[in-house]
Amino acid sequence: MKLDIQISKTLDLPFILELSENPEADFLRVLHTWELFQGRRLTGLVLTGSSANTVSVAERYAGYLKRAGAIHVVQECVRSSSLAEVARIKGVLKETGADFVTAVGAGKVIDVAKAVIAEYPRALIAIPSALSSDGVGSPVSVLRDEAGRTGSYPAAIAACIFVDLSIVSSAPAILTMSGMGDVLSNASALCDLADAEDSLSSRVNGLAKILSANAYQSLLDVDNGELQTISTARKLGASVVLSGLAMALSGNSRPCSGAEHLISHAIDHMKVGSGTHGVQVAAGTLYCAALRTVAFQENRIDPAVTAAIRRIGIPATPAQFGLTRQDFLRAVSLAPRMRAGRVTFLDTEFESHALEQAFELAFEHS
């Protein structure tokens, strides 16, 4: 007897990923070999941030697009990472009749572009100006609603992710550290995932877990003095994309988002401090490692991760990004309520002295 079993899953992935030291030649090569640009009269919408530097980069890439055959390229500034801005850009897309969208900028621009494309499918080219989070390759956009609350929304994945290494290696160091903090926090998320899988309705894709682990492990040897080098930009560029693909394969953010991300969401909800997302999840990772040690006498988070956060110099002590001890512990208490259905070890009832002791271990005795 022959048993024929077919299992299939439709998965959107970027079919072009380029980490380039020679951006003009490499970008034109990508466009000239892309079927989209073969013999068609195209209109492109280029989304950019508001800084003069980002606008300048967007203008340069708009020129490359025209050389590749786009007959009309419209530039539009993304003003905020909000649902209202997504609605506005949808209107611009419909008005221009653009055949493709290019997003040049950091998280705000790319998150808005991914959300727009999710509803109005077009080829999306993502050109990050900084690698400040793993969002560039993920199927999630972080956006504010009308009440100012930050939430995660389903999004499309870029068809092309083009990382101009000369640009991202010269980005402000805090943005690079933020991206590293976001990826290094995968170690904490994977521990929560391992703890929770028995209670989940379906197991998370094994390859997704491997990609998430490989993403953070590739950054464990980075040193503070190497932050603004091409070599580190290449490592981080690959890592943020691996994290995004892990989420795409999983169908959710679980391989890269656990208790440490819930703490960050709670900080955002409280509207305190000045930390970037990556800095906040790095702080959450340090705290989760300490709390596991205090409460369970066992820390399953890779100790090389907490060492790397400190060695790289990520400002992940709450006081460094404007939080008091009370603020941070309040965020920890709110964290389990930040995302319905997200099971993490913070669902455990911890005694207050354990929470306080973990704070001291994570941030005062390091």
Legacy VTK file of the C-alpha trace (Angstrom):
# vtk DataFile Version 3.0
C-alpha trace
ASCII
DATASET POLYDATA
POINTS 366 float
0.000 0.000 0.000
1.317 3.409 -0.937
0.521 6.272 1.387
0.882 9.677 -0.259
0.860 12.544 2.213
1.272 16.117 1.067
1.833 18.941 3.499
2.065 22.477 2.212
2.259 25.935 3.687
2.172 29.210 1.838
4.872 31.474 3.161
5.840 34.981 2.107
9.592 35.499 2.243
11.886 38.150 0.794
13.164 36.669 -2.449
16.006 39.190 -2.628
18.381 39.871 0.276
21.469 41.942 -0.385
24.088 43.078 2.139
26.055 45.480 0.009
29.367 47.318 0.229
28.940 48.559 -3.351
25.350 49.825 -3.237
24.968 51.564 -6.597
26.224 48.644 -8.673
24.520 46.010 -6.527
21.154 47.788 -6.413
21.103 48.311 -10.173
22.073 44.659 -10.691
19.195 43.559 -8.445
16.722 45.721 -10.363
17.991 44.729 -13.807
17.620 41.013 -12.995
14.208 41.390 -11.332
11.309 40.369 -13.538
9.260 43.301 -12.225
11.585 45.730 -14.000
11.761 43.867 -17.304
10.297 45.954 -20.159
7.596 47.694 -18.139
6.801 51.369 -17.645
6.641 51.544 -13.869
5.594 54.118 -11.310
7.279 53.875 -7.926
6.399 55.331 -4.535
9.435 56.039 -2.349
8.638 56.442 1.356
11.183 58.167 3.542
11.697 59.619 6.995
11.920 63.308 7.779
15.638 63.705 8.522
17.747 65.456 5.905
20.121 62.490 5.753
17.341 59.956 5.124
15.740 62.174 2.490
19.121 62.471 0.752
19.532 58.686 0.727
15.985 58.274 -0.600
16.696 60.733 -3.416
19.816 58.781 -4.364
17.897 55.505 -4.534
15.063 57.191 -6.433
17.700 58.064 -9.033
18.784 54.420 -9.228
15.145 53.377 -9.730
14.796 55.786 -12.642
17.973 54.437 -14.210
16.497 50.950 -13.936
13.419 51.961 -15.903
10.906 53.504 -13.511
9.348 56.337 -15.527
7.823 58.118 -12.569
9.016 58.097 -8.960
7.053 59.900 -6.226
8.640 60.591 -2.831
6.509 60.867 0.296
7.548 61.510 3.895
6.192 59.159 6.586
5.278 61.370 9.531
4.545 58.833 12.266
4.288 55.116 12.997
0.520 55.122 13.458
-2.610 53.551 12.039
-3.671 57.016 10.891
-0.458 57.381 8.906
-0.954 53.940 7.363
-4.387 55.112 6.181
-2.889 58.300 4.733
-0.144 56.437 2.849
-2.734 54.005 1.467
-4.416 57.044 -0.053
-1.124 58.226 -1.563
-0.527 54.763 -3.016
-3.946 54.675 -4.644
-3.598 58.243 -5.928
-0.210 57.627 -7.554
-1.113 54.179 -8.901
2.371 53.029 -7.928
3.473 49.592 -9.138
5.975 49.160 -6.321
6.957 50.800 -3.027
10.445 51.525 -1.731
10.815 52.291 1.982
13.999 54.126 2.965
14.430 54.736 6.670
14.331 53.149 10.092
11.531 51.301 11.883
8.832 53.941 11.465
9.029 54.107 7.684
9.367 50.372 7.134
6.590 49.466 9.599
4.152 51.827 7.863
5.176 50.525 4.427
4.712 46.876 5.458
1.259 47.620 6.877
0.197 49.423 3.683
1.418 46.600 1.448
-0.442 44.035 3.557
-3.709 45.584 2.387
-2.672 46.806 -1.066
-0.226 44.186 -2.364
2.734 45.659 -4.224
6.375 44.704 -4.420
8.116 46.321 -1.434
11.804 47.201 -1.392
13.054 47.873 2.156
16.261 49.898 2.528
16.950 50.422 6.251
18.868 53.516 7.320
19.680 51.835 10.627
19.375 48.301 11.987
17.605 49.345 15.177
15.277 46.322 15.433
14.441 43.021 13.751
11.341 44.558 12.162
12.857 44.990 8.698
12.299 41.313 7.895
9.318 40.496 10.096
5.611 40.059 9.248
4.685 42.511 12.022
4.329 46.299 12.157
4.456 48.183 15.458
1.975 51.056 15.250
0.073 53.466 17.500
-3.711 53.589 17.511
-5.921 56.671 17.902
-5.525 56.560 21.677
-1.737 56.536 21.389
-1.434 52.885 22.415
1.322 50.902 20.724
0.381 47.535 19.276
1.660 44.858 16.894
-0.260 44.428 13.646
-0.020 41.875 10.809
2.122 43.139 7.961
3.598 42.083 4.649
7.224 41.061 4.249
9.359 43.037 1.820
10.046 41.357 -1.505
13.539 42.843 -1.420
15.628 43.776 1.609
18.619 45.826 0.522
21.080 46.662 3.305
23.490 49.422 2.311
26.337 48.589 4.687
27.950 52.011 4.332
24.756 53.623 5.633
23.877 51.291 8.508
27.487 51.092 9.736
27.529 54.882 10.149
24.162 55.075 11.932
24.202 56.404 15.520
25.686 53.801 17.845
22.552 53.752 20.040
20.492 52.520 17.072
22.965 49.724 16.348
22.981 48.770 20.036
19.188 48.785 19.977
19.136 46.334 17.077
21.571 44.088 18.903
19.469 44.219 22.044
16.389 43.202 20.072
18.139 40.195 18.503
20.000 39.129 21.658
16.648 39.039 23.486
15.721 36.034 21.320
17.546 33.929 23.920
14.983 34.907 26.557
12.058 34.384 24.170
13.255 30.883 23.277
13.336 29.935 26.975
9.724 31.060 27.374
8.804 29.170 24.234
10.393 25.973 25.532
8.520 26.359 28.837
5.185 27.053 27.149
5.096 24.656 24.196
3.298 21.897 26.081
0.406 24.286 26.731
0.232 25.644 23.176
-2.339 24.297 20.724
0.415 23.653 18.169
4.175 23.446 18.357
6.283 26.212 16.892
8.132 25.376 13.684
11.513 23.854 14.567
13.328 25.739 11.824
11.917 28.998 13.205
13.553 28.233 16.549
16.873 27.436 14.867
16.801 30.703 12.911
16.017 32.683 16.070
18.902 31.034 17.926
21.347 31.493 15.043
20.389 35.163 14.856
21.408 35.954 18.429
24.375 33.567 18.533
26.049 35.356 15.634
26.274 38.531 17.752
27.795 37.043 20.895
31.364 38.003 19.980
30.679 41.644 19.074
32.567 44.221 21.128
31.690 47.856 21.828
34.631 49.088 19.773
33.303 47.308 16.678
29.832 48.839 16.621
30.312 51.091 13.601
32.221 48.737 11.327
31.186 47.083 8.071
31.826 43.663 9.626
29.396 44.274 12.492
26.829 45.834 10.146
26.981 42.691 7.998
26.488 40.432 11.038
23.628 42.507 12.384
21.997 42.827 8.956
21.911 39.055 8.573
20.737 38.606 12.175
17.751 40.953 11.989
16.610 39.247 8.790
16.992 35.787 10.383
14.812 36.941 13.283
12.191 38.208 10.879
12.199 34.934 8.966
11.848 33.015 12.243
8.628 34.916 12.931
7.410 34.387 9.369
7.978 30.635 9.593
6.321 30.455 12.993
3.332 32.501 11.917
3.711 34.612 15.074
6.407 36.417 17.043
6.917 33.719 19.708
10.457 32.662 18.635
11.650 36.243 19.152
9.276 37.696 21.741
8.754 36.495 25.278
8.604 37.949 28.776
11.309 40.505 27.959
9.145 41.963 25.176
6.087 42.063 27.418
8.092 44.125 29.912
8.998 46.522 27.091
5.351 46.731 25.990
4.397 47.555 29.584
6.987 50.352 29.692
5.480 51.738 26.487
2.006 51.433 27.994
3.127 53.381 31.070
4.658 56.060 28.800
7.771 56.403 30.929
11.444 56.618 30.060
13.276 57.301 26.827
14.506 53.843 25.870
14.347 52.460 22.366
12.554 49.154 21.867
15.839 47.263 21.630
17.257 48.851 24.779
14.085 48.028 26.717
14.028 44.367 25.653
17.741 44.109 26.511
16.875 45.352 30.004
14.019 42.852 30.080
16.419 40.065 29.127
18.844 40.964 31.929
15.961 41.045 34.393
14.418 37.763 33.227
17.788 36.022 33.561
18.135 37.361 37.099
14.560 36.475 38.102
14.960 32.922 36.798
18.117 32.626 38.909
16.488 34.022 42.053
13.165 32.183 41.764
14.222 28.858 40.241
17.929 28.712 41.156
18.479 28.097 37.476
18.923 30.531 34.603
18.191 28.880 31.261
18.975 32.046 29.323
22.391 31.718 27.680
24.796 33.570 30.034
26.822 34.642 26.992
23.833 36.825 26.056
23.790 38.850 29.270
27.577 39.154 29.019
27.268 40.435 25.448
24.608 43.022 26.395
27.001 44.439 28.978
30.168 44.148 26.861
28.568 45.868 23.857
27.553 48.706 26.173
23.808 48.668 25.568
22.392 51.185 28.096
20.060 48.573 29.525
19.997 49.636 33.159
16.587 51.257 33.807
18.184 54.421 35.189
20.083 54.819 31.902
16.833 55.242 29.976
14.911 57.249 32.547
13.124 54.630 34.677
13.107 54.379 38.439
13.236 51.056 40.229
9.510 51.433 40.966
8.759 52.141 37.295
10.530 49.029 36.128
8.992 46.709 38.712
5.574 48.159 37.888
6.222 47.251 34.250
7.127 43.696 35.316
3.826 43.397 37.203
1.868 44.676 34.178
3.745 42.587 31.627
1.573 39.409 31.734
-1.465 41.507 30.772
0.155 43.109 27.754
-0.636 40.361 25.245
-3.535 37.946 25.622
-2.502 34.350 25.064
1.241 34.961 25.245
2.457 32.429 27.835
5.718 33.313 29.587
7.371 32.497 32.890
6.086 35.830 34.239
2.674 34.147 34.578
4.149 32.581 37.727
3.160 34.235 41.012
6.430 35.630 42.368
6.859 37.000 45.868
7.726 40.680 46.009
11.111 40.068 47.641
12.093 37.813 44.719
11.193 40.557 42.242
13.225 43.080 44.229
16.175 40.718 44.583
16.154 40.054 40.841
16.287 43.810 40.166
19.361 44.120 42.372
21.035 41.125 40.722
20.326 42.370 37.209
21.088 46.047 37.552
22.902 46.837 40.801
25.391 43.990 41.238
26.511 43.567 37.630
LINES 1 367
366 0 1 2 3 4 5 6 7 8 9 10 11 12 13 14 15 16 17 18 19 20 21 22 23 24 25 26 27 28 29 30 31 32 33 34 35 36 37 38 39 40 41 42 43 44 45 46 47 48 49 50 51 52 53 54 55 56 57 58 59 60 61 62 63 64 65 66 67 68 69 70 71 72 73 74 75 76 77 78 79 80 81 82 83 84 85 86 87 88 89 90 91 92 93 94 95 96 97 98 99 100 101 102 103 104 105 106 107 108 109 110 111 112 113 114 115 116 117 118 119 120 121 122 123 124 125 126 127 128 129 130 131 132 133 134 135 136 137 138 139 140 141 142 143 144 145 146 147 148 149 150 151 152 153 154 155 156 157 158 159 160 161 162 163 164 165 166 167 168 169 170 171 172 173 174 175 176 177 178 179 180 181 182 183 184 185 186 187 188 189 190 191 192 193 194 195 196 197 198 199 200 201 202 203 204 205 206 207 208 209 210 211 212 213 214 215 216 217 218 219 220 221 222 223 224 225 226 227 228 229 230 231 232 233 234 235 236 237 238 239 240 241 242 243 244 245 246 247 248 249 250 251 252 253 254 255 256 257 258 259 260 261 262 263 264 265 266 267 268 269 270 271 272 273 274 275 276 277 278 279 280 281 282 283 284 285 286 287 288 289 290 291 292 293 294 295 296 297 298 299 300 301 302 303 304 305 306 307 308 309 310 311 312 313 314 315 316 317 318 319 320 321 322 323 324 325 326 327 328 329 330 331 332 333 334 335 336 337 338 339 340 341 342 343 344 345 346 347 348 349 350 351 352 353 354 355 356 357 358 359 360 361 362 363 364 365
